Amino acid sequence: MDSLTLESATSRPIPRPRSRLRHRLLRHPGARIGGVLIMIVVAGAALAPWFSAYDPIAIAPVDRLQGPSRAHPLGTDIYGRDTLTRVLHGGRISLAVGGLSVGLALAVGGTVGAVSGFFGGWLDAVVMRFADVLLAFPAILLAIGLLAFLGGGFWNVVLAIAIVYTAPLSRVARAAVLSIRHEEYVDAARVIGAADGRVLVRHILPNAVAPIIVEGTLRLALAILAEAALSFLGLGTQPPAPTWGQMIAEGRAVMTFTAWPALGPGMAITITVLGFNLLGDAIRDAFDPHAAGR
Amino acid sequence: MLHGRQNALKLAGVTFLGSYLTRRLALAVPTVFGVVLAVFLLIRLVPGDVVTQLVGLEATISPKRVDELRRLFGLDRPLPVQFAEYLGGVAQGDLGKSLRTGLPVGRELLRRFPVTIELAALGLLVALCVGVPVGVLAAVRRGRAADYLATGFVMVGLSIPSFWLAILLILFFALRLGVLPPTAYIAPRENLIGNLLHMILPALSVGFVLAAAITRIVRSSLLEVLNRHYVRTARAKGLAEGRVILHHAMRNALIPVVTVVGLQFGTLLGGTVIIEQIFSLPGVGRYALEGINLRDYPVIQGAVLAIALAFVLVNLIVDVCYGFLDPRIRYE
């Protein structure tokens, strides 16, 4: 190796791993399929009023419980509302609850976990005992318990799911920070006199971000499943706002007459969750190519 | 001489396992305490306070009765006193009384717990019976059609909501084909066959996610183990492939399965709450949901506490199994 190549290799060391990562991600079949599924769902939710001329809430008893037709591709519900329209609008609530709750859990759990892993000591011990207690509840049961006392509604669902996922995300962030806390480049930063905050934010977090992103993406899938389950039980965003879980509950009430009202929203949930699961796995593979395919 | 030494070694192993058990139990104590505290604090989340919420439901209630209710809930005393009282009650199995029926919550939970345990156990059975063979098949035929099918099953299984799956199963097997009975519950004491027939669909619904998770971990851990030297040795000495897989590879590949079962058992236990509701099974989860609909707060608290404590116990059992299966864990 001559000095010329050495120089050119060190002159631009940062963009290469990241573009390699993007390259791996774009070539990963799971990322492609998952990405397309998520794009379909997001576009459907964002552009719902443009995709469908029907009102998601106004009732039309004449059209009730129809099977699929050209006018209503997924049929109609017991109030004569177009199921496809309601599925598209329901996607807004699902994606919003998923994004907000996981975002909140990441912000709180990620910060707490990273700080507690970084400083250790009694703070770490207290935080982890607290996480143990939250993790001692089955996730959906804790959300149900919180909402049973808080009451349902959009923001309470966001809050409940965020509380439930704070503990697992804090564990992941803590483990990621612990695994690199004693790396040489961290010691080097300290030796040149960097303060704790700077070491954590500039040196540790950028290298601890992979498992946190992976966990966050997979939690998004779980949060959308949880939102659906909670609104299925009547604890979610309240009617007449359309949510997928509540639509399935309505479909269940009429399932001896027709299967259609329950089919559309269930497929929407499965497709969305599948998209985030595939993407999460693909990101994990892209960050850790040696484990891919296992 | 040799015999005595072996015994001593065995004894040392047992003591190590004993101290491992003690350590795990000691770790569970603060968790249980925290769970009881969390469930106790749930009632504080009610906007306003419990009594105003309850009174809001029934307009014809006198201020005197309101005060009486406050005292009944112990809301007139300081929080630590209330908690001490609650903790004492829980320790004695006294979880308060239903606000609607006046029946003790603890006794009702004991009556309903067997239903939930049966559902969870059958769900676990379904998950193992599907997940282990499919996972082995996928690993052995890596990269071929069976592997892709299994991977597809894993992804769908982890993505499909259990309550929707339950409805699809009812629609298909009970309403369309009519081969399985629709939703109802028969006590096993009355008619064991009928009970099991009625449990097939609920067990499938509740065990499906876990089946997918087990398939995935069996496949990946078997693939990892199949590259090891001792597997190569087993093949080199001429053992049949089936024997290599079963006796040499599987033993070690199954350890992570225990971990996954432990991690995912919460999903399974949480799933029973919803699945019981769909199939009208009179378990603890359904009791909790009935309590939610009636704002019967002691009932909700009791049911949530019971399921959470069951989950703590399961995790403890999983940890102990892990210690048995993998001796390295005991010395951590």
Contacts between the chains, C-beta under 8 A, distances in Angstrom:
chain1	res1	chain2	res2	distance
A	129	B	30	6.0
A	129	B	31	7.9
A	129	B	34	7.0
A	130	B	34	7.6
A	132	B	30	7.5
A	132	B	31	5.1
A	132	B	34	6.9
A	133	B	31	6.1
A	133	B	34	3.3
A	133	B	35	6.0
A	133	B	37	7.7
A	133	B	38	5.9
A	134	B	38	7.8
A	136	B	31	5.1
A	136	B	32	7.9
A	136	B	34	7.1
A	136	B	35	5.0
A	136	B	308	5.8
A	136	B	311	6.4
A	136	B	312	5.2
A	136	B	315	7.7
A	137	B	35	7.1
A	137	B	38	7.6
A	137	B	266	7.6
A	137	B	304	7.7
A	137	B	308	4.8
A	137	B	311	6.9
A	138	B	266	3.7
A	138	B	267	6.8
A	138	B	269	4.7
A	138	B	270	3.6
A	138	B	307	6.6
A	138	B	308	7.3
A	138	B	311	5.5
A	139	B	266	6.2
A	139	B	267	7.1
A	139	B	270	6.1
A	140	B	267	7.5
A	140	B	270	3.7
A	140	B	271	7.3
A	140	B	273	6.9
A	140	B	274	7.5
A	141	B	266	7.9
A	141	B	269	7.2
A	141	B	270	4.8
A	141	B	273	6.2
A	141	B	304	6.2
A	141	B	307	5.5
A	141	B	308	6.7
A	142	B	308	8.0
A	144	B	273	6.5
A	144	B	288	7.1
A	144	B	292	7.5
A	144	B	304	7.6
A	145	B	39	7.4
A	145	B	42	5.7
A	145	B	300	6.9
A	145	B	304	4.3
A	146	B	42	7.2
A	146	B	45	6.7
A	148	B	42	7.7
A	148	B	288	7.6
A	148	B	291	7.6
A	148	B	292	4.5
A	148	B	300	4.9
A	148	B	304	8.0
A	149	B	42	4.9
A	149	B	43	6.3
A	149	B	44	8.0
A	149	B	45	4.0
A	149	B	46	5.1
A	149	B	297	7.4
A	149	B	300	7.4
A	150	B	45	5.0
A	150	B	46	7.7
A	150	B	47	7.4
A	151	B	47	6.5
A	221	B	158	7.8
A	221	B	159	7.0
A	225	B	159	8.0
A	225	B	161	5.6
A	228	B	161	5.3
A	228	B	163	7.9
A	228	B	164	7.9
A	229	B	161	6.5
A	229	B	162	7.9
A	229	B	163	6.3
A	229	B	274	5.8
A	232	B	161	7.8
A	232	B	163	5.4
A	232	B	274	6.9
A	233	B	274	6.6
A	233	B	277	7.2
A	233	B	289	6.6
A	233	B	292	7.9
A	235	B	292	7.4
A	245	B	161	7.8
A	245	B	163	7.8
A	248	B	161	7.8
A	248	B	163	6.8
A	248	B	164	5.7
A	248	B	167	6.8
A	251	B	167	7.3
A	252	B	167	5.4
A	252	B	278	7.2
A	255	B	167	6.4
A	255	B	170	7.0
A	255	B	171	5.9
A	255	B	175	7.0
A	256	B	175	6.5
A	259	B	171	5.1
A	262	B	164	7.2
A	262	B	167	5.4
A	262	B	171	7.7
A	265	B	164	8.0
A	266	B	160	7.9
A	266	B	161	6.8
A	266	B	164	3.7
A	266	B	167	7.4
A	266	B	168	7.3
A	269	B	160	7.9
A	269	B	161	5.3
A	269	B	164	6.7
A	270	B	156	7.1
A	270	B	159	5.2
A	270	B	160	5.0
A	270	B	161	7.2
A	270	B	164	7.4
A	273	B	158	7.8
A	273	B	159	4.1
A	273	B	160	7.8
A	273	B	161	7.7
A	274	B	155	6.0
A	274	B	156	6.9
A	274	B	159	4.0
A	277	B	155	6.2
A	277	B	158	5.6
A	277	B	159	5.5
A	278	B	155	6.6
A	294	B	220	4.4
A	294	B	223	5.6
A	294	B	224	6.6
